Amino acid sequence: MGFPAAARAEEAVDLLLVLAVDVSRSIDDDEARLQREGYRSAVTDARVVEAIRSGMTGSIAIAYVEWAGADYQRLVIPWTRIGSQAEADAWADALNRAPRVALSWTSISGGLDFSMRTLLESPFEGTRRVVDVSGDGVNNSGMPVEGLRDRLVAEGITINGLPIMNDRPTFGRPSPIPLDQYYRDSVIGGDGAFLIAAEDFEAFGNAVRRKLVREIAGLPGPVFG
């Protein structure tokens, strides 16, 4: 697969953003499609592109990561510079073409660890570094998520959350606390960290758009919102 806007070494952008997306088996095919459509529609939304263009360099770089259990993380779309509507559209087209998978368990900690390594390998130089974690369940595989969160925060990385308030518990086990509260207490962290909950997968696209505008502008959002 070819990708748009190949990186030039150490090109400056306003934001390095890892979109770290849950593809555990609790997310069925329809939900996975809605999740990807949500990211595609958000990145190409005119309000998001306007926010990108309003920055100091007028560009950001995005890496799209999918994760499931502790043994599965992959870079679906490598670091891509987006500084125009055409580049946003090309990124969305690449995501549309990428094959989807669904695997067992939910390792937010594994997703965070992989996202940190992805940031360290970025060919772009970003003023800010953010990992945007979305998912519909609590960490149930791999290392405790709080330890990975603290490692990223110590590196100056902000973790924002997009919990999907799915009504189906992961593998039949309900979350011990509401998922948005879990993300607030155990997942998000760093300078200006926030979360925006999506009530369900149908509402996901609007939540992503609102979240991207805040992240690109560097504005803290509501812890619950």
C-alpha positions in Angstrom: 0.0 0.0 0.0 1.3 3.5 -0.8 1.0 6.2 1.7 0.7 10.0 1.1 3.1 12.7 2.2 6.2 10.6 2.9 8.2 12.1 5.7 11.2 14.3 5.1 13.8 13.9 7.9 13.1 16.1 11.0 10.4 18.1 9.2 8.7 20.3 11.9 5.0 19.9 12.6 2.8 21.3 15.3 1.7 17.9 16.7 2.8 14.3 16.7 -0.4 12.3 17.2 -0.7 8.6 17.6 -4.3 7.3 17.2 -4.2 4.1 19.2 -7.3 2.1 18.4 -8.7 -0.9 20.2 -9.4 -3.9 17.9 -10.1 -6.5 20.6 -12.8 -9.1 20.0 -15.4 -7.2 22.0 -15.6 -4.9 18.9 -17.5 -6.6 16.2 -17.3 -6.0 12.4 -19.9 -3.4 12.4 -18.4 -1.5 15.3 -14.9 -1.8 13.8 -16.3 -0.2 10.6 -18.0 2.6 12.5 -14.8 3.2 14.5 -12.7 3.5 11.3 -15.3 5.6 9.6 -15.3 7.9 12.6 -11.6 8.5 12.3 -11.8 9.0 8.5 -14.7 11.5 8.8 -13.1 13.3 11.6 -9.6 13.8 10.0 -11.2 15.0 6.8 -13.7 17.3 8.5 -13.3 20.9 7.4 -13.2 22.1 11.1 -10.3 19.7 11.8 -8.4 20.7 8.7 -8.9 24.4 9.6 -7.5 23.7 13.1 -4.5 22.0 11.5 -3.9 24.9 9.2 -4.2 27.4 12.1 -1.0 26.1 13.8 2.5 27.6 13.6 3.6 25.2 10.9 0.1 24.6 9.5 0.6 20.8 9.7 0.5 17.8 12.0 1.7 14.2 11.7 -0.5 11.2 12.5 0.4 7.5 13.0 -2.5 5.1 13.2 -2.0 2.1 15.5 -4.3 -0.8 16.3 -3.9 -2.9 19.4 -5.6 -5.8 21.2 -4.0 -8.2 23.6 -0.5 -7.8 25.0 1.0 -9.7 22.0 -0.7 -7.6 19.3 0.0 -4.1 18.2 0.6 -2.9 14.7 1.3 0.3 12.8 -1.6 0.4 10.2 -0.7 3.8 8.7 2.9 5.1 9.3 3.7 8.6 10.2 1.9 10.9 7.7 2.1 14.7 7.4 -1.3 16.4 7.1 -1.4 20.0 6.2 -4.2 20.3 3.7 -7.6 18.9 2.8 -6.1 16.9 0.0 -3.6 15.3 2.4 -6.4 14.6 4.9 -8.4 12.9 2.2 -5.5 10.8 1.0 -4.9 9.6 4.6 -8.6 8.7 5.0 -8.4 6.7 1.7 -5.4 4.8 3.0 -7.3 3.9 6.2 -10.2 2.8 4.1 -8.0 0.4 2.2 -6.2 -1.1 5.2 -7.3 -4.6 6.2 -9.1 -5.0 9.5 -8.5 -7.6 12.2 -10.2 -8.5 15.5 -8.2 -10.3 18.2 -8.8 -11.4 21.8 -8.2 -9.4 25.0 -7.6 -5.8 25.7 -4.1 -4.5 26.6 -4.2 -0.8 26.9 -0.8 -1.0 28.4 0.5 -2.8 25.4 -1.0 -0.2 23.1 0.6 2.6 25.1 4.0 1.0 25.1 3.8 0.5 21.3 2.6 4.1 20.9 5.6 5.4 22.9 8.0 3.5 20.6 6.2 4.8 17.6 6.6 8.4 18.8 10.3 7.8 19.4 10.7 6.6 15.8 8.9 9.5 14.2 10.7 11.1 11.3 9.0 14.4 12.2 9.9 16.9 14.9 6.8 17.8 16.8 6.2 20.7 19.2 3.8 18.4 21.2 3.4 14.6 21.4 0.0 13.1 22.1 -1.3 9.5 22.2 -5.1 9.3 21.7 -6.4 6.0 23.1 -9.9 4.7 22.1 -11.5 1.5 23.3 -14.5 -0.1 24.8 -13.0 -2.0 27.8 -10.6 -2.0 30.7 -7.0 -3.4 30.6 -7.2 -7.2 31.0 -3.9 -8.3 29.4 -0.3 -7.5 29.9 1.2 -5.0 32.4 -0.9 -2.7 34.6 -1.9 0.3 32.5 -1.0 2.8 35.2 2.7 2.0 35.0 2.8 2.6 31.3 0.8 5.8 31.6 3.3 7.1 34.1 6.3 6.1 31.8 4.8 8.1 28.9 4.0 11.1 31.1 7.6 11.1 32.4 8.7 11.4 28.7 6.5 14.5 28.3 3.8 12.7 26.3 0.2 13.5 26.9 -2.4 10.7 26.8 -6.0 11.6 26.0 -8.8 9.1 26.1 -11.9 8.3 24.1 -13.8 5.6 26.0 -16.6 4.0 24.0 -19.5 3.4 26.4 -20.4 0.1 24.8 -23.2 -1.8 26.7 -21.6 -5.2 26.1 -19.0 -6.2 28.7 -15.7 -7.6 27.4 -15.8 -11.4 27.5 -18.8 -11.4 29.8 -17.1 -9.5 32.6 -18.5 -6.1 33.4 -16.1 -3.2 34.1 -15.7 -2.7 37.9 -16.3 1.0 37.4 -17.8 3.1 34.6 -15.4 3.1 31.7 -15.0 6.9 31.5 -14.1 6.9 35.2 -11.6 4.1 34.6 -10.0 6.1 31.7 -9.8 9.2 33.9 -8.2 7.3 36.8 -6.0 4.9 35.0 -5.3 5.8 31.4 -5.1 9.5 30.7 -2.2 11.7 31.9 0.2 14.4 31.1 0.0 18.1 30.3 -3.6 19.1 29.5 -4.8 15.5 29.4 -8.6 15.0 28.9 -11.2 12.5 27.7 -14.3 12.7 25.7 -16.6 9.7 26.0 -18.6 8.3 23.1 -22.0 7.0 24.2 -21.8 4.2 21.7 -20.2 3.4 18.3 -22.7 5.4 16.4 -21.6 8.5 18.3 -18.0 7.8 17.8 -17.3 10.0 14.8 -18.6 13.2 16.4 -16.6 12.5 19.6 -13.4 12.0 17.5 -13.9 15.2 15.7 -14.5 17.2 18.9 -11.4 15.6 20.4 -9.1 16.2 17.4 -10.0 19.9 17.3 -9.0 20.2 21.0 -5.8 18.2 20.6 -4.7 20.0 17.5 -5.4 23.4 19.1 -3.6 22.3 22.3 -6.6 23.0 24.5 -7.4 21.0 27.5 -10.8 19.5 27.4 -13.3 18.3 30.0 -12.2 15.3 32.0 -15.7 14.1 31.4 -17.5 15.4 28.3 
